[in-house]
Amino acid sequence: MGNVLAAAAAFVGTHFLLSHPLRAPLVARLGERGFLALYSLVAFATLIWLIIAYRAAPPGAPLWIAGDLSWAIATAVMLIASILLMGSLIRNPALPQAATGEVPVARGVFAVTRHPMMWSFALWGAAHILVYPEPSNIIVATAIIILALVGAALQDRKKATLQPDFWRLWQERTSYWPFAAIAAGRARFGGFGMHALAGGLVVWLVATWAHIPLTGWRAGIWYWIS
Protein backbone atom coordinates (compact mmCIF):
# COMPACT_ATOMS: atom_id res chain seq x y z
CA MET A 1 0.00 0.00 0.00
CA GLY A 2 2.83 2.37 0.83
CA ASN A 3 4.43 1.70 -2.55
CA VAL A 4 1.16 2.52 -4.33
CA LEU A 5 0.87 5.77 -2.38
CA ALA A 6 4.49 6.73 -3.13
CA ALA A 7 4.09 5.94 -6.83
CA ALA A 8 0.86 7.93 -7.04
CA ALA A 9 2.47 10.90 -5.30
CA ALA A 10 5.46 10.73 -7.66
CA PHE A 11 3.23 10.50 -10.73
CA VAL A 12 1.10 13.50 -9.75
CA GLY A 13 3.85 15.54 -8.12
CA THR A 14 6.36 15.30 -10.97
CA HIS A 15 3.66 16.20 -13.47
CA PHE A 16 2.84 19.42 -11.61
CA LEU A 17 6.50 20.31 -10.99
CA LEU A 18 7.55 19.78 -14.58
CA SER A 19 4.47 21.44 -16.06
CA HIS A 20 4.72 24.60 -14.00
CA PRO A 21 7.58 25.77 -11.69
CA LEU A 22 10.35 23.72 -13.34
CA ARG A 23 9.24 24.10 -16.95
CA ALA A 24 10.81 27.49 -17.72
CA PRO A 25 14.27 26.79 -16.23
CA LEU A 26 14.42 23.35 -17.81
CA VAL A 27 13.38 24.66 -21.22
CA ALA A 28 16.06 27.35 -20.93
CA ARG A 29 18.70 24.71 -20.23
CA LEU A 30 17.51 21.77 -22.35
CA GLY A 31 15.50 23.46 -25.10
CA GLU A 32 11.88 22.68 -25.90
CA ARG A 33 12.62 19.25 -27.40
CA GLY A 34 14.94 18.29 -24.58
CA PHE A 35 12.35 19.31 -22.02
CA LEU A 36 9.61 17.34 -23.77
CA ALA A 37 11.87 14.28 -23.86
CA LEU A 38 12.60 14.61 -20.12
CA TYR A 39 8.93 15.22 -19.34
CA SER A 40 7.85 12.16 -21.33
CA LEU A 41 10.51 9.99 -19.70
CA VAL A 42 9.53 11.01 -16.16
CA ALA A 43 5.81 10.65 -16.88
CA PHE A 44 6.31 7.21 -18.42
CA ALA A 45 8.60 6.01 -15.62
CA THR A 46 6.28 7.13 -12.81
CA LEU A 47 3.24 5.71 -14.60
CA ILE A 48 4.93 2.32 -15.00
CA TRP A 49 5.92 2.44 -11.32
CA LEU A 50 2.30 3.17 -10.38
CA ILE A 51 0.97 0.32 -12.53
CA ILE A 52 3.49 -2.18 -11.15
CA ALA A 53 2.86 -1.08 -7.56
CA TYR A 54 -0.91 -1.30 -8.01
CA ARG A 55 -0.76 -4.76 -9.54
CA ALA A 56 1.61 -6.01 -6.84
CA ALA A 57 -0.42 -4.69 -3.91
CA PRO A 58 -2.55 -7.34 -2.21
CA PRO A 59 -6.26 -6.50 -2.41
CA GLY A 60 -7.56 -4.83 0.72
CA ALA A 61 -11.03 -5.05 2.21
CA PRO A 62 -13.48 -2.75 0.37
CA LEU A 63 -14.72 0.16 2.45
CA TRP A 64 -18.31 -0.51 1.38
CA ILE A 65 -20.28 -2.93 -0.77
CA ALA A 66 -21.20 -1.64 -4.21
CA GLY A 67 -24.76 -2.67 -4.98
CA ASP A 68 -26.98 -2.17 -8.01
CA LEU A 69 -27.57 1.51 -7.22
CA SER A 70 -23.83 2.22 -7.10
CA TRP A 71 -23.32 0.42 -10.40
CA ALA A 72 -26.21 2.31 -12.01
CA ILE A 73 -24.80 5.68 -10.90
CA ALA A 74 -21.29 4.75 -12.05
CA THR A 75 -22.64 3.55 -15.40
CA ALA A 76 -24.42 6.87 -16.02
CA VAL A 77 -21.38 8.86 -14.84
CA MET A 78 -19.10 6.98 -17.21
CA LEU A 79 -21.43 7.70 -20.15
CA ILE A 80 -21.24 11.41 -19.31
CA ALA A 81 -17.46 11.15 -18.96
CA SER A 82 -17.21 9.47 -22.37
CA ILE A 83 -19.27 12.23 -24.02
CA LEU A 84 -17.12 14.91 -22.37
CA LEU A 85 -13.94 13.16 -23.49
CA MET A 86 -14.96 12.71 -27.12
CA GLY A 87 -16.46 16.18 -27.30
CA SER A 88 -13.19 17.71 -26.07
CA LEU A 89 -11.23 16.40 -29.04
CA ILE A 90 -12.67 18.86 -31.57
CA ARG A 91 -12.66 22.67 -31.40
CA ASN A 92 -10.91 22.72 -28.03
CA PRO A 93 -9.43 26.20 -27.35
CA ALA A 94 -7.24 24.70 -24.62
CA LEU A 95 -5.14 23.01 -27.31
CA PRO A 96 -2.13 25.19 -28.25
CA GLN A 97 -2.93 25.24 -31.96
CA ALA A 98 -6.60 26.14 -31.35
CA ALA A 99 -6.31 29.30 -29.26
CA THR A 100 -5.89 31.68 -32.18
CA GLY A 101 -8.21 34.12 -33.87
CA GLU A 102 -11.69 34.95 -32.63
CA VAL A 103 -12.91 33.58 -29.31
CA PRO A 104 -15.65 31.03 -30.12
CA VAL A 105 -19.08 30.75 -28.56
CA ALA A 106 -19.14 27.91 -26.06
CA ARG A 107 -21.12 25.00 -27.49
CA GLY A 108 -21.63 21.37 -26.58
CA VAL A 109 -19.30 20.05 -23.92
CA PHE A 110 -17.54 23.44 -23.70
CA ALA A 111 -20.80 25.06 -22.61
CA VAL A 112 -20.86 22.53 -19.78
CA THR A 113 -17.25 23.20 -18.74
CA ARG A 114 -14.18 24.63 -20.43
CA HIS A 115 -12.25 21.57 -19.20
CA PRO A 116 -14.36 18.64 -20.49
CA MET A 117 -11.38 16.30 -20.89
CA MET A 118 -10.13 16.93 -17.35
CA TRP A 119 -13.61 16.48 -15.91
CA SER A 120 -14.00 13.22 -17.85
CA PHE A 121 -10.89 11.89 -16.09
CA ALA A 122 -12.17 13.10 -12.72
CA LEU A 123 -15.55 11.45 -13.28
CA TRP A 124 -13.74 8.25 -14.29
CA GLY A 125 -11.90 8.30 -10.97
CA ALA A 126 -15.06 8.97 -8.96
CA ALA A 127 -17.02 6.20 -10.70
CA HIS A 128 -14.25 3.66 -10.10
CA ILE A 129 -14.03 4.57 -6.42
CA LEU A 130 -17.80 4.19 -6.10
CA VAL A 131 -17.95 0.63 -7.45
CA TYR A 132 -14.53 -0.62 -6.29
CA PRO A 133 -13.72 1.05 -2.94
CA GLU A 134 -10.56 -0.98 -2.37
CA PRO A 135 -7.74 1.06 -0.74
CA SER A 136 -5.21 0.77 -3.58
CA ASN A 137 -7.85 1.59 -6.16
CA ILE A 138 -8.96 4.62 -4.13
CA ILE A 139 -5.36 5.90 -4.07
CA VAL A 140 -4.92 5.55 -7.83
CA ALA A 141 -8.34 6.99 -8.69
CA THR A 142 -7.86 9.89 -6.27
CA ALA A 143 -4.49 10.64 -7.89
CA ILE A 144 -6.22 10.84 -11.28
CA ILE A 145 -8.90 13.15 -9.87
CA ILE A 146 -6.31 15.47 -8.31
CA LEU A 147 -4.17 15.49 -11.44
CA ALA A 148 -7.20 16.33 -13.59
CA LEU A 149 -8.92 19.01 -11.51
CA VAL A 150 -5.89 20.74 -10.02
CA GLY A 151 -4.24 20.51 -13.44
CA ALA A 152 -7.28 22.21 -15.01
CA ALA A 153 -7.09 25.08 -12.52
CA LEU A 154 -3.36 25.49 -13.13
CA GLN A 155 -4.00 25.41 -16.86
CA ASP A 156 -6.35 28.38 -16.47
CA ARG A 157 -3.60 30.35 -14.73
CA LYS A 158 -1.04 29.42 -17.35
CA LYS A 159 -3.29 30.24 -20.29
CA ALA A 160 -4.26 33.56 -18.71
CA THR A 161 -0.56 34.48 -18.73
CA LEU A 162 0.29 33.16 -22.20
CA GLN A 163 -2.90 34.28 -24.00
CA PRO A 164 -4.43 36.94 -21.71
CA ASP A 165 -6.97 38.49 -24.10
CA PHE A 166 -8.14 35.23 -25.64
CA TRP A 167 -8.35 33.33 -22.38
CA ARG A 168 -10.08 36.14 -20.48
CA LEU A 169 -12.92 36.17 -23.01
CA TRP A 170 -13.06 32.36 -23.08
CA GLN A 171 -13.32 32.25 -19.29
CA GLU A 172 -16.16 34.78 -19.41
CA ARG A 173 -18.11 32.49 -21.75
CA THR A 174 -17.41 29.24 -19.92
CA SER A 175 -16.88 27.86 -16.42
CA TYR A 176 -14.47 25.66 -14.56
CA TRP A 177 -17.28 23.93 -12.67
CA PRO A 178 -19.72 21.94 -14.83
CA PHE A 179 -22.95 23.81 -15.68
CA ALA A 180 -21.93 26.95 -13.76
CA ALA A 181 -21.79 29.10 -16.91
CA ILE A 182 -25.15 27.73 -18.07
CA ALA A 183 -26.72 28.46 -14.68
CA ALA A 184 -25.28 31.99 -14.78
CA GLY A 185 -26.63 32.60 -18.29
CA ARG A 186 -23.18 32.92 -19.87
CA ALA A 187 -23.61 29.78 -21.97
CA ARG A 188 -26.48 27.77 -23.44
CA PHE A 189 -26.93 24.04 -23.12
CA GLY A 190 -26.90 22.22 -26.47
CA GLY A 191 -24.97 22.07 -29.69
CA PHE A 192 -23.45 18.67 -29.04
CA GLY A 193 -21.89 17.22 -32.17
CA MET A 194 -22.18 13.60 -33.20
CA HIS A 195 -18.50 13.16 -32.40
CA ALA A 196 -19.46 13.82 -28.76
CA LEU A 197 -22.78 11.95 -28.55
CA ALA A 198 -22.25 9.00 -30.90
CA GLY A 199 -18.52 8.88 -30.25
CA GLY A 200 -19.05 8.98 -26.51
CA LEU A 201 -21.67 6.23 -26.71
CA VAL A 202 -19.35 3.97 -28.70
CA VAL A 203 -16.40 4.58 -26.37
CA TRP A 204 -18.63 3.93 -23.36
CA LEU A 205 -19.94 0.65 -24.75
CA VAL A 206 -16.54 -0.63 -25.89
CA ALA A 207 -14.62 0.46 -22.78
CA THR A 208 -17.14 -1.03 -20.36
CA TRP A 209 -17.31 -4.27 -22.36
CA ALA A 210 -13.49 -4.46 -22.36
CA HIS A 211 -13.56 -4.88 -18.59
CA ILE A 212 -14.79 -8.45 -19.12
CA PRO A 213 -11.77 -9.87 -21.02
CA LEU A 214 -9.24 -7.56 -19.34
CA THR A 215 -10.30 -7.77 -15.69
CA GLY A 216 -13.00 -10.42 -15.45
CA TRP A 217 -15.44 -7.78 -14.19
CA ARG A 218 -18.71 -6.77 -15.83
CA ALA A 219 -19.11 -3.01 -16.03
CA GLY A 220 -21.60 -0.57 -17.50
CA ILE A 221 -24.72 -2.12 -19.00
CA TRP A 222 -22.82 -5.41 -19.22
CA TYR A 223 -23.12 -5.62 -15.42
CA TRP A 224 -26.78 -6.57 -15.92
CA ILE A 225 -26.30 -8.64 -19.10
CA SER A 226 -25.24 -12.22 -18.47
JOTAMO-V741324 format. One record per residue. N is the residue number from 0. RES is the residue in one small letter. BURIAL is I if it has 9 or more other ideal C-beta (glycine too) atoms within 8 Angstrom, else O. Layout:
N_RES_BURIAL / N_RES_BURIAL
This chain:
0_m_I / 1_g_O / 2_n_I / 3_v_I / 4_l_I / 5_a_I / 6_a_I / 7_a_I / 8_a_I / 9_a_I / 10_f_I / 11_v_I / 12_g_O / 13_t_I / 14_h_I / 15_f_I / 16_l_I / 17_l_I / 18_s_I / 19_h_I / 20_p_O / 21_l_O / 22_r_I / 23_a_O / 24_p_O / 25_l_I / 26_v_I / 27_a_O / 28_r_O / 29_l_I / 30_g_O / 31_e_O / 32_r_O / 33_g_I / 34_f_I / 35_l_O / 36_a_I / 37_l_I / 38_y_I / 39_s_O / 40_l_O / 41_v_I / 42_a_I / 43_f_O / 44_a_O / 45_t_I / 46_l_I / 47_i_O / 48_w_I / 49_l_I / 50_i_O / 51_i_I / 52_a_I / 53_y_I / 54_r_O / 55_a_O / 56_a_I / 57_p_O / 58_p_O / 59_g_I / 60_a_O / 61_p_I / 62_l_O / 63_w_O / 64_i_O / 65_a_I / 66_g_O / 67_d_O / 68_l_O / 69_s_I / 70_w_I / 71_a_O / 72_i_I / 73_a_I / 74_t_I / 75_a_O / 76_v_I / 77_m_I / 78_l_I / 79_i_I / 80_a_I / 81_s_I / 82_i_I / 83_l_I / 84_l_I / 85_m_I / 86_g_I / 87_s_I / 88_l_O / 89_i_O / 90_r_O / 91_n_I / 92_p_I / 93_a_I / 94_l_O / 95_p_O / 96_q_O / 97_a_I / 98_a_I / 99_t_O / 100_g_O / 101_e_O / 102_v_O / 103_p_O / 104_v_O / 105_a_I / 106_r_I / 107_g_I / 108_v_I / 109_f_I / 110_a_I / 111_v_I / 112_t_I / 113_r_I / 114_h_I / 115_p_I / 116_m_I / 117_m_I / 118_w_I / 119_s_I / 120_f_I / 121_a_I / 122_l_I / 123_w_I / 124_g_I / 125_a_I / 126_a_I / 127_h_I / 128_i_I / 129_l_I / 130_v_I / 131_y_I / 132_p_I / 133_e_I / 134_p_O / 135_s_I / 136_n_I / 137_i_I / 138_i_I / 139_v_I / 140_a_I / 141_t_I / 142_a_I / 143_i_I / 144_i_I / 145_i_I / 146_l_I / 147_a_I / 148_l_I / 149_v_I / 150_g_I / 151_a_I / 152_a_I / 153_l_I / 154_q_I / 155_d_I / 156_r_O / 157_k_I / 158_k_I / 159_a_I / 160_t_O / 161_l_O / 162_q_O / 163_p_O / 164_d_O / 165_f_I / 166_w_I / 167_r_I / 168_l_I / 169_w_I / 170_q_I / 171_e_O / 172_r_I / 173_t_I / 174_s_I / 175_y_I / 176_w_O / 177_p_O / 178_f_I / 179_a_I / 180_a_I / 181_i_I / 182_a_O / 183_a_O / 184_g_O / 185_r_I / 186_a_I / 187_r_O / 188_f_O / 189_g_O / 190_g_O / 191_f_I / 192_g_I / 193_m_O / 194_h_I / 195_a_I / 196_l_I / 197_a_O / 198_g_I / 199_g_I / 200_l_I / 201_v_O / 202_v_I / 203_w_I / 204_l_I / 205_v_O / 206_a_I / 207_t_I / 208_w_I / 209_a_O / 210_h_I / 211_i_I / 212_p_O / 213_l_O / 214_t_O / 215_g_O / 216_w_O / 217_r_O / 218_a_I / 219_g_I / 220_i_O / 221_w_I / 222_y_I / 223_w_O / 224_i_O / 225_s_O
